Amino acid sequence: MALRTDTRLHVNGSRPAAPMAPVALDDIDRKILTLLQADARLTNAAIGERVGLSAPSVFERVKKLERKGVIEGYTVRVNHAAIGQGLTAFVRLTTRYDEKHDPGMAAIAAEPGVFETHTVAGEDCLLVKVKVADTDELAHVLHRIKNLVTVERSVTMIALTTHKE
């Protein structure tokens, strides 16, 4: 069972918190996390059967992982094609750090169709993941993004196939 990393954005537009010290996890904690990532609706009893603990012991471990910030929340996986968002694109942006930058970054994160934003090191400044219905809608999202910040350069890549998300 591999532990999947999460790629959530800061929906309120805030900057990421300073990195916290890694939390010590034992093998059982890792198994619990892997099981919850695969199905967050599993009962404590069902998890306990798979990791060799009682339901109350699992409950205490999960609460500890929540308190320490290891578990940030629970979510649902959506089939985006089923709701008209079958096109996934990644947009690389080089932006100018001017008066539009900070409010623009928050506005991009709140933009409909934008699912992830990452400040990156290297040639670009920002990587944005977009899910929309089609290329026309993508063009509209790109136009709105380019009005929110001063864009010096952008590169858009459309995903043909998603192997893991």
N, C-alpha and C positions, 0 to 999 in steps of 0.2 A: 504494500500500500504506500504510494508516494504522497507526500504532503504537497498540496497545490498551493501556490502563492496567489494572493488576491491582488487585484489591480483596480481598486476603487479610487475614484477621484474625490477631491475635496469639494463637495457640492456647494458649500457656502462660499467658495472662492478663497478660503483661507490658505495661507502657506502651510506646508506640512510642519508638524511639530518637530522639535529637535529629536534626533534619534534617541530612543530609550535604550537602556542597557538590556541586552538579551535576557529573556526569562529562561531559567533552567527548566527543561522539560525532560521527564523520564520517558521510557518507551510506551508506557500506558497512556500518558498525556498525548503523545504523538499519535497513537492509535485512535484515541478518542477524537482528536482533531480531524484525522483523516476520515473517520466515519461520519462526523458531522458535516464535513465538506461535501461528502458524497450524498448525504441525506440529512438535512438539518431537522427533519421531523422525527428522527429516530427517538424512541423513548429511552429513558435512562436504563430501564430493565433490558431493552434490546442491546444497548451498548454494553451494559454489564455482562451479558451472556458472551459477547464477542471478545471482551478484554479480561474476563475472569474476575469481575468485581460485582458487588451488590448494587442495586439501583441507588440507594442512598450514598454510597461511596462515589458513584459516577456523578450524582448530583453535586456533591461537594467539590469534586475535581473541576467540573464545568463552571461552577460559581467562582472558584479560585482563578480559573483561566479568564473569566469575564472581568473579575476585579483587577487582575494584573494587566489587562488590556490586550491579552493574546486573542481572545474572541471579542471582536468589536461589534458584532451584530449577526443577525440571521437574514437570509435573503432567499429569493426565488430565482431560478434560471428560467428565462423566457425564450421561447422560440420566436426570434425577431421576424423571420420570414412570415410566420403565421399572422403577425399583426402589421404587416406591410412595411417592415424595415429590413428587407432582404439584402440590401447593399451595404457592405462594410468598407469604409475607407480610412486610411491613415494619412494625416496631413502633417507634414513637417514644416514648421514656420521659423523663419529668422525675423525677429521683431526688433524694433528700436526701443530702447528704454527711455521713453519720454513721458509726458503728462498723461497719455492714454494707457500706458502699460499696466499699472496695477488695477485700475477699474476695469480695463479691457480683459485682463486675465480672469477676473471674477465673472465677468459677463460671458466670456467664452464657456466657462465651466457650467453656467446656467442655461446655455443655448440649447433649445430643443434639438435632438439628434446627436448631441455631443455626449459620449458615454465615458470618456476618459480624457484627462489632460495630464501631461507629464512635462515638467521642466527638465531639460536634458543638457548634458555636456557634449561638446563636440561642435560640429559644423552648424547645427541648428539650435534654437532656443527652446522650442516647444514641440511636443508630439501630441496630436489630438486624434482620438479614435471617434469616428462618426458612423452612425447606423441610420440609414434613410431608405426610402422606397426605391429611388431610381436616380439616375445621373442628373435629371432636372432639379430634384430636391437637393442633391449634393451641391449643385452649382449655387443654389440659393443660400445654403448654409455657409459655403465658402465666401460668398459675397458679404453676408452678415458678419462673419468673423473678420474679414479684411476691413470692415468699417469700425470694428471695436478696438483694434490695435494698429499701430503703424507697422505694416508688413513690408520688409525689405525683400523677402524671398519666400516662396512657398512651393512645396512639392507635394502632390497628392498621388497616393497609390491606392488602387482599388483591389480589395482581396477577391481572388477568384474562388478560393476554397479555404475553409477554416478547419484546421486539423485538431486544434485544442484551444479552448477559450477559458 
